[in-house]
Amino acid sequence: MSAEAVAQYLQAHPEFFDQYADLLAEIFVPHPHGGRTISLSERQMLTLRDKNKQLERKLAELIAFGEENDAISEKMHRLSVGLIAAETFQAVIHLLNFHLRDDFAIPHVALRLWDKPAGVEDLPEFTAVSEELQVFAETLAKPYCGSTAGFGTASWFGEHAEHIRSQGLIALRNGGGTIGMIALGSEDIQRFYADMGTLYLERLGELVSAALARATHTAL
């Protein structure tokens, strides 16, 4: 009789140990950490303790994730309040750079907008962007996270370009059209990685898009 057959039989007939209750006290099994044998009830207690430890670790992870999300939400709130208060195009850009670098600790931030509105002075944010990159931004259903290879966005980070190992790219939209893109760069290859969650990056894109649209309309 195989071990699997024995296990299946005991699962199908839980009354077995009611009929042979004395057997429980006579069965000894190897200790999970070796060295001696222990009773079946003691082995069950150890199994429950291991499961409790696993649950405690899982709970600690969930609490840590919750605290991290709370911290990010607070930062997003501060950025939102700042953008609402910003009355000019330049103020929006200044606040964006300040909050992303100082509050979110993103070391390198670059913004590119396709068209310069009337009434706004020439700024690095209006540096020409290739048509291929504009098309790529148009196709972004959600922010891109990963390496800088093959995008041409590394040059946006100026003298730091050669040190950037990962980036997040967020399309900016006004109505149905794409008006620009934010690039977030880091020397840490794991700061922006392919499978990371992008919910807050999406929210960031929506906030900045709305603020820029309002500031542009004011400038006009």
C-alpha positions as CSV (number, residue, x, y, z in Angstrom):
1,M,0.0,0.0,0.0
2,S,1.5,3.3,-1.0
3,A,1.9,6.4,1.2
4,E,-0.6,8.3,-1.0
5,A,-3.2,5.5,-0.6
6,V,-2.7,5.6,3.2
7,A,-3.1,9.4,3.3
8,Q,-6.2,9.2,1.1
9,Y,-7.7,6.5,3.3
10,L,-7.2,8.6,6.5
11,Q,-8.7,11.6,4.8
12,A,-11.7,9.7,3.6
13,H,-12.2,7.9,7.0
14,P,-11.6,10.5,9.8
15,E,-13.4,8.1,12.2
16,F,-10.3,5.8,12.0
17,F,-8.6,7.5,15.0
18,D,-11.9,7.4,16.9
19,Q,-11.8,3.7,16.6
20,Y,-8.1,3.4,17.4
21,A,-7.6,6.3,19.8
22,D,-4.8,4.5,21.6
23,L,-2.8,4.4,18.4
24,L,-2.3,8.1,18.5
25,A,-0.2,7.8,21.7
26,E,1.9,5.0,20.3
27,I,2.8,6.7,17.0
28,F,6.1,8.5,16.9
29,V,7.4,10.5,14.0
30,P,10.8,12.2,13.1
31,H,11.3,15.7,14.6
32,P,11.1,18.2,11.7
33,H,14.5,19.5,12.6
34,G,16.0,16.0,13.1
35,G,17.7,14.4,16.1
36,R,14.9,12.5,17.7
37,T,11.4,11.2,17.4
38,I,8.3,12.9,18.8
39,S,4.7,12.0,19.4
40,L,2.1,12.7,16.7
41,S,0.4,15.3,18.8
42,E,3.7,17.1,19.4
43,R,4.4,17.0,15.7
44,Q,1.0,18.6,15.1
45,M,1.8,21.4,17.5
46,L,5.1,22.1,15.7
47,T,3.3,22.2,12.4
48,L,0.7,24.7,13.8
49,R,3.6,26.8,15.2
50,D,5.3,26.8,11.8
51,K,2.0,27.9,10.1
52,N,1.5,30.6,12.7
53,K,5.0,31.9,12.0
54,Q,4.3,32.0,8.3
55,L,1.0,33.9,8.9
56,E,2.8,36.3,11.1
57,R,5.4,37.0,8.4
58,K,2.7,37.4,5.8
59,L,0.8,39.8,8.1
60,A,4.0,41.8,8.7
61,E,4.5,42.1,5.0
62,L,0.9,43.3,4.5
63,I,1.4,45.9,7.2
64,A,4.6,47.1,5.7
65,F,3.0,47.4,2.2
66,G,0.1,49.2,3.8
67,E,2.4,51.7,5.6
68,E,4.3,52.2,2.3
69,N,1.1,52.9,0.4
70,D,0.0,55.3,3.1
71,A,3.3,57.2,2.8
72,I,3.0,57.4,-1.0
73,S,-0.6,58.5,-0.8
74,E,0.4,61.3,1.6
75,K,3.1,62.4,-0.9
76,M,0.7,62.4,-3.7
77,H,-1.7,64.5,-1.7
78,R,1.0,67.1,-1.0
79,L,1.9,67.2,-4.7
80,S,-1.8,67.5,-5.7
81,V,-2.3,70.5,-3.3
82,G,0.9,72.1,-4.7
83,L,-0.2,71.7,-8.3
84,I,-3.7,73.1,-7.5
85,A,-2.1,76.2,-6.0
86,A,0.3,76.6,-9.0
87,E,-0.9,79.5,-11.1
88,T,1.7,79.6,-13.9
89,F,3.3,77.1,-16.3
90,Q,6.7,77.7,-14.7
91,A,5.2,77.1,-11.2
92,V,3.8,73.7,-12.3
93,I,7.2,72.6,-13.6
94,H,9.0,73.9,-10.5
95,L,6.6,72.1,-8.1
96,L,6.8,68.9,-10.1
97,N,10.6,68.8,-10.0
98,F,10.7,69.8,-6.3
99,H,8.2,67.1,-5.1
100,L,9.6,64.3,-7.3
101,R,13.2,64.9,-6.3
102,D,12.8,66.0,-2.6
103,D,9.6,64.2,-1.5
104,F,9.6,61.0,-3.7
105,A,13.4,60.8,-3.7
106,I,13.6,60.3,-7.5
107,P,17.1,61.6,-8.4
108,H,16.5,62.5,-12.0
109,V,13.3,64.0,-13.5
110,A,12.9,65.2,-17.1
111,L,9.8,66.6,-18.8
112,R,9.2,67.0,-22.5
113,L,6.2,68.7,-24.1
114,W,5.6,68.5,-27.8
115,D,4.3,72.0,-28.4
116,K,5.1,75.3,-26.7
117,P,2.0,77.3,-26.1
118,A,1.9,81.0,-26.8
119,G,2.7,83.2,-23.9
120,V,5.2,80.7,-22.4
121,E,8.9,81.4,-22.6
122,D,11.4,78.9,-24.1
123,L,12.3,76.2,-21.6
124,P,14.3,72.9,-21.8
125,E,10.9,71.1,-21.5
126,F,10.1,72.2,-25.0
127,T,13.3,70.7,-26.6
128,A,12.4,68.8,-29.8
129,V,11.5,65.2,-29.5
130,S,11.7,62.6,-32.3
131,E,8.6,61.5,-34.1
132,E,9.3,57.9,-33.1
133,L,9.3,58.8,-29.4
134,Q,6.1,60.8,-29.8
135,V,4.5,57.8,-31.4
136,F,5.8,55.5,-28.6
137,A,4.2,57.9,-26.0
138,E,1.0,57.8,-27.9
139,T,0.9,54.0,-27.6
140,L,1.6,53.8,-23.9
141,A,-1.5,52.4,-22.3
142,K,0.3,52.6,-18.9
143,P,3.7,53.9,-17.7
144,Y,6.7,52.0,-19.0
145,C,9.3,50.9,-16.4
146,G,12.6,49.3,-17.3
147,S,15.9,50.1,-18.9
148,T,16.8,53.2,-21.0
149,A,18.1,51.1,-23.9
150,G,16.5,51.9,-27.3
151,F,14.4,54.8,-26.2
152,G,16.6,57.9,-26.7
153,T,15.3,59.3,-23.4
154,A,18.6,58.9,-21.5
155,S,19.8,62.1,-23.1
156,W,17.0,64.0,-21.4
157,F,19.0,63.5,-18.1
158,G,21.9,65.6,-19.4
159,E,25.3,64.9,-17.8
160,H,23.8,62.1,-15.8
161,A,22.6,60.2,-18.9
162,E,25.4,57.5,-18.9
163,H,24.7,56.6,-15.2
164,I,21.0,56.0,-15.6
165,R,20.2,52.3,-15.2
166,S,16.4,52.3,-15.0
167,Q,13.6,54.7,-15.9
168,G,9.9,55.3,-15.7
169,L,8.1,56.9,-18.7
170,I,4.7,58.5,-18.2
171,A,2.7,59.8,-21.1
172,L,0.9,63.1,-20.6
173,R,-2.5,63.6,-22.2
174,N,-4.9,66.4,-22.7
175,G,-8.3,65.2,-23.8
176,G,-7.7,62.4,-26.2
177,G,-4.2,63.4,-27.4
178,T,-0.7,63.0,-26.0
179,I,1.0,66.3,-25.2
180,G,4.3,65.1,-23.7
181,M,6.0,62.7,-21.4
182,I,7.7,62.6,-18.0
183,A,10.9,60.5,-17.6
184,L,12.0,59.4,-14.1
185,G,15.5,58.1,-13.9
186,S,17.7,56.3,-11.4
187,E,21.2,54.8,-11.1
188,D,19.6,51.9,-9.3
189,I,18.6,49.2,-11.9
190,Q,15.8,48.0,-9.6
191,R,14.2,51.4,-9.0
192,F,12.0,51.1,-12.1
193,Y,11.5,47.4,-13.2
194,A,9.2,45.8,-15.7
195,D,6.8,44.1,-13.3
196,M,6.4,46.8,-10.7
197,G,3.0,48.4,-10.0
198,T,2.3,51.6,-11.9
199,L,-0.9,52.8,-10.3
200,Y,0.8,55.8,-8.6
201,L,2.7,56.6,-11.8
202,E,-0.6,56.7,-13.7
203,R,-2.1,59.0,-11.1
204,L,1.0,61.2,-11.3
205,G,0.5,61.5,-15.1
206,E,-3.1,62.4,-14.7
207,L,-2.3,65.1,-12.1
208,V,0.4,66.7,-14.1
209,S,-1.6,66.5,-17.3
210,A,-4.5,68.4,-15.7
211,A,-2.2,71.0,-14.1
212,L,-0.4,71.7,-17.4
213,A,-3.6,71.9,-19.3
214,R,-4.9,74.5,-16.8
215,A,-1.6,76.5,-16.7
216,T,-1.5,76.5,-20.5
217,H,-5.0,77.7,-20.8
218,T,-4.2,80.5,-18.3
219,A,-1.1,81.5,-20.3
220,L,-3.3,81.8,-23.4
